[in-house]
Amino acid sequence: MAQPVLVKNLAIGDGHPKIAVPLTAPTLSALEDALETLEKSPCDMVEWRADCYDSIREPGSWRSPLALFQKRIPHLPLLFTVRTTAEGGMLEISTDDYVALLEEVIANGPLDLIDVELSRGFQVMEHLVAQAHDSGIKVVGSFHNFQKTPSREELVRTLCTMQELGCDLAKAAVMPRTEKDVLTLLEATLEMKEEHPRTPVITMSMGAMGAITRIGGGRFGSAVTFGTAGPASAPGQLPAELLKRLFPLI
């Protein structure tokens, strides 16, 4: 069994899946409003989807949001994510600019975890993992496919690659076309738990068809599920309040 990843007082990979709530607001004032809603919702950790922030391309624009989070939710682990269009996100950005942005935030921003996309290349991931670890920041390696579900073998290989590149957590989110695709994702998750427990993994099958993986994925080895307290950041996300009620039953 993988050793839990300890972030602040949260042991990711121990017990039930941790509920991560994504914040997708486009402005600082909208983020303040989103935090009002968040504070009334079950939440183990927060993901700031910085790609949704209107001014994220401007140098240092991330400073005010991170300061806001530090003031309002200092007790919650913070995951900084720039989800690019290559992986279904909002930001069209070159690899050089992507690396520069993440390097800047790693070096200066108060955060606990940072998302690094595998599609930017193995060398980029390895470089950013080293930078993050030097700053005491944990890394969530991520892979997204909004078109289909790869084979179980390919999913396992992808998750293992992120482990081998030094990521503290390895994440795969894929789109099912059939019910069997959902089973493929769960089979890959279970195989990681049983045969490749170097790190905890985060997996999900997206959309309505895959929603069961957001509820029951923890039984197969998924360590985090993303739940909403406001707008969803990916198809199939369920309200955090609902997840909190269902987990004890599973």
Secondary structure, DSSP 4 states (H G I P E B T S, - for coil): -PPPEEETTEEETSSSPEEEEEE--SSHHHHHHHHHHHTTS--SEEEEEGGGSTTTTSTTTTHHHHHHHHHH-TTS-EEEE--BGGGT-SB---HHHHHHHHHHHHHH---SEEEEEGGG-HHHHHHHHHHHHHTT-EEEEEEEESS----HHHHHHHHHHHHHTT-SEEEEEE--SSHHHHHHHHHHHHHHHHH-TTS-EEEEE-TTTTHHHHHHGGGTTB-EEEEESSS-SSTT-EEHHHHHHHGGG-
